[in-house]
Amino acid sequence: MKKKVVIFSLIALTDYQLAKFGQRLILTAFPSFSYVWSLSLPWLAIGILPVIFARQFGMFSLDISLMKRHFKALLVYCALVLAGLALFASLRITSYFHSVQYPFIFFIITPIVEELIFRGWIYDMSKKHIHISPVLITAILFGLHHWQYFGFRITLFAVFQIGYTFVLGLLLGKMREKSGNIYFSTVVHSVINYATLML
């Protein structure tokens, strides 16, 4: 089972590159196909198929009592996220994201896929089979996952992005832990991505 965790982790670290490869295949076969959906469909498949393969559906449970019990903690995590966004906006860091070409992918598809992968099946598999905090494991992988967007090149902004998304991964992981599902973290993740486009 640990081998499966390693394989799935490697997929998580290269999911966008795999989706881009799938997109090239689709556009080669169907040149007139939508750019957005030719990337989104293989990327969504990468997020969803391991859930089905590993039969990990606990991430979709909706335990309202659990969310009520940890409501204050969830609010604190949201407040920390908002504080971080406010700081980034004041430092003009969010302006780096204003040139995103396909906002729909950035604030809808990306959060869904990343939450399925990291707070979804990686979190569940880590919790069951590795004796290390799943919040920490998913945060580390989530941070490293963003390195692929820089072509795995080491730049100052790439290092910053890895560090920032590691911290964000800790907060989203705690939201997953306290809510018992990925709905809460997915909505927050989507709001964060949308805000970085607008602020």
N, C-alpha and C positions, 0 to 999 in steps of 0.2 A: 504493500500500500504506500510505503514511503517513496518508492520509485514513481508511483503515480503522482504523488505530491510534487516531486521534482519535475516531472514532465509537464504537469499542468502549470507549474511556476514558470518554466521556460516559455510556455505558450503565452502566459500573462505578460511576460517581459517583452514579447515581440508581437503582440496581437495586432497592433496597428500595421506593422510591416507585412504581416500575413494577410490582413484585410486589403492592403494596397496591392499585393500580389493577386488576390482574388479579383480585385477591381480590374487589373490589367487583363486578366483572362476574360472577364465579362465584356469589357470594351473591345477586345480583339474579336470576340464572337459576335457582339452586337454593338457596332460603333455608334449607333444613334441612342443607345441607352443612357439614361440620366446619370450624370457624374455623381450626384449626391447619393442616389440609391445604389449605384454600382459599387460604392464604397460602404454604404450603410448596411446593405444586406449581408455581405460576407462577414462584416464586423459583428453584427448582431448574432450571426450564426456561431461565431467563435465564443460569444458570451453565453448563448443558450444551450448549445449542444452538449457541453460538459455537464451542465445541470441535469439534462436528461440521461446522459450516459452514466453518471455517478448516482443517479436517483437522489439528488440533494434538493429536496423541495421545502426544507424547513425554513429557508430564507424568505419564503412567501407567506409564512403563517402570520396571522394578524391577532395577536394577543393584546387586546385593549387594556386588560388589567395590568399587564407588565409595563405598558407605556405609561399608564396612570401612576404606577408605583415609582417610576423613575422620571416623572414629568419634570421635576425641578432640575435634575441632572441634565436632561435633554435641553432644557432652556439655557443652562449654563454653557453647554457646548455650542449652542446656536449663538449665544452672546459673544463667545470667543471668536467664532467664525466672522461675525459682523465686525468685531473690533479689528480683526486682521484685514478685512476688506477695506475698512475705513482708513487704516494705516497705509495700505497699498495705494489707495486712491490719493491720499494726501501726498505720498511720495512719487506719484505719477507712474507707479509700476504697472498699473492696469492698462496704461496706454500702449504697452507692448502687444496687447491682445486685440487692439482696435482694428488691426488689419486682417483679422480672420476672414477668409473668403466665403466660408460656408457656415454662417451662424447656426443653422438648423442642426448640422452635425455637431457643432461645438457645444451647444447647450441642451440638446435633446439626446442625440444618439450617444455621444461620448459619455455622459453621466450614466446612462442606462447600462451600456456595455461595461464600463469600468466598475460599477457597483455590482453587477452580476458576477464579474470575475473576482474582484478583491474582497468586498464585504459579502459576496455570495459564496461561490464554490471554494475559493482559496481559504476563506475564513472557516467554513464548515469542515473542510478536510484537515486544516491545521488543528482545529479544536479537538477533532476525533483522534488524530494519529500522531501529533507532535506535542511534546511536553514543554512547549513555549507558548507564551501568550499569543493567541491568534490576532489580537489587536496589533501587537508589535510586529509580527511576521507580515501581516497584510500592509502595514504602514511602510515597512522597509521595501517590500516588493512594489508598492504603489509609487514610492519615490523613484526607485530605479526604473520602473516602467516608463516614466516620463523622459528618460534619457534617449529613448528611441526616436522621439520627436526632433532631436538634434542630430540625427544620424549617428548616434553613439560617439559624437565628438565631445571632447572636454572643453567647454568654454565657461566663462564666468557666469553667464546667464543660465547655462545648463546646470551648473553646480547649485546656483540659487534655486532653480526650479525643482531640482531633486530634493533639496533641503526643505523647501516650502511645502512640497506635496507630501513629504514624509510627515511633517507636523500635521498637515491637513488630514492625512491618512490616519493618524492617531485619533483625531477628533471624530472622523467619520466611523472609525472602528468602534469607538466608545458608543456612538449612536446606535450602531448595529447591535452591540452588546446589550445596551439598555432597552432598546425597542424590541429586540427579538426578531427583526426582519430587516430587509433592505429598502423598504418603502421610504422611511424617514431620511436615511442617508442619501438616497437617490434624489429626493426632492431638494434637499439642502445642497447637494452637489450641483444640481441643475441651476439653482438660484445663484450659486457662486459663479458658475461659468457665465450665466447671463449678465450678472452684475459686472464682471470684468470686461465685458463688451461695452457696457453702457457708462461706466464710471470714468 
